[in-house]
Amino acid sequence: QVQLVESGGGLVQPGGSLRLSCAASGFTFSRYTMKWYRQVPGKERVLVALISSAGDSTIYADSVKGRFTISRDNVKDTVYLQMNNLKPEDTAVYYCNVWIVRKDYWGQGTQVTVSS
């Protein structure tokens, strides 16, 4: 079965950095676009970044452009989100996502808190 397991969240001061990881299993990872979303309480989950199956194309939300970088390792079946110059408004639960055969799959999420 499809499994996505996020890690790497935590508490960081404004201006700091974190790298999130999402380990995938149960499907042919290298064939699928992977995405990172985030969600704050009371609001909808929003797309942060996506990366094509080969890793040669990426898209970012305007709010994170120039600060976040999505990447993937198709040998380790892992997608990453490098987050630099973090701001308090980046505080959220971050989720890894893949869409396979008309169904969305999600990880359990990892909390990122940006605060001094």
C-alpha positions in Angstrom: 0.0 0.0 0.0 1.1 3.6 -0.6 2.9 5.1 2.4 4.3 8.6 2.9 6.3 9.4 6.0 7.3 12.9 6.7 10.1 14.0 9.0 12.3 17.0 9.8 9.9 19.4 11.3 10.5 21.3 14.5 10.8 24.7 16.2 13.1 27.2 14.5 13.7 30.9 14.9 12.8 33.4 12.2 15.5 33.4 9.5 16.4 29.8 10.3 16.3 26.7 8.1 14.8 23.3 8.1 14.8 20.4 5.7 11.8 18.2 5.5 11.9 14.7 4.1 9.2 12.4 2.9 10.0 8.7 2.5 7.7 7.0 0.0 6.8 3.3 -0.4 4.2 1.1 -2.0 4.4 2.6 -5.5 6.9 3.3 -8.3 8.2 6.6 -6.9 10.1 7.7 -10.0 6.9 7.7 -12.1 5.0 10.3 -10.1 4.9 14.0 -9.4 5.4 14.7 -5.7 4.0 17.7 -3.8 4.4 19.4 -0.5 1.3 21.1 1.1 0.9 23.0 4.4 -2.1 23.6 6.6 -2.8 25.9 9.5 -5.7 25.3 11.9 -9.0 26.5 10.5 -7.7 26.9 7.0 -7.5 24.8 3.9 -4.4 22.8 3.0 -2.4 24.7 0.4 0.2 23.7 -2.2 3.7 24.8 -1.3 5.7 23.1 -4.0 5.7 20.3 -6.5 8.4 18.4 -8.5 8.0 16.4 -11.6 8.7 12.7 -11.7 12.2 13.1 -13.2 12.9 16.1 -11.0 13.5 18.5 -13.9 10.5 20.7 -13.3 9.3 22.5 -10.1 6.6 24.9 -9.2 6.4 27.0 -6.0 3.7 29.0 -4.3 4.5 32.7 -4.5 4.9 32.9 -0.8 7.9 30.6 -0.7 9.6 31.4 -4.0 13.3 32.1 -3.5 13.3 30.6 0.0 12.1 27.0 -0.4 13.6 24.3 -2.7 11.9 21.0 -3.5 14.1 18.1 -4.6 13.9 14.3 -4.9 16.0 11.2 -4.9 14.6 8.5 -7.1 17.0 6.0 -5.7 16.0 6.6 -2.1 12.3 7.2 -3.0 12.4 10.4 -1.0 11.3 13.9 -1.6 12.7 16.9 0.3 11.8 20.4 1.1 14.6 22.7 2.0 13.2 25.8 3.8 15.5 28.8 4.3 14.9 32.2 5.7 11.8 30.9 7.6 9.1 33.4 8.7 6.5 33.1 11.4 3.9 32.8 8.7 5.5 29.6 7.5 4.3 27.9 10.7 2.0 25.0 9.7 1.8 21.3 9.4 3.5 20.2 6.3 2.2 17.2 4.3 3.7 15.1 1.5 1.3 14.2 -1.3 1.1 12.0 -4.4 -1.8 11.5 -6.7 -2.2 8.1 -8.1 -5.0 6.8 -10.3 -7.4 9.6 -9.3 -6.7 9.3 -5.6 -4.7 11.5 -3.3 -2.4 10.0 -0.8 -1.1 11.9 2.2 1.5 11.5 4.9 0.8 12.1 8.6 2.3 15.5 8.5 5.2 17.2 10.3 4.8 20.4 12.4 7.0 23.4 11.6 6.9 26.2 14.0 8.8 29.5 13.4 9.0 31.6 16.5 11.5 33.5 18.5 
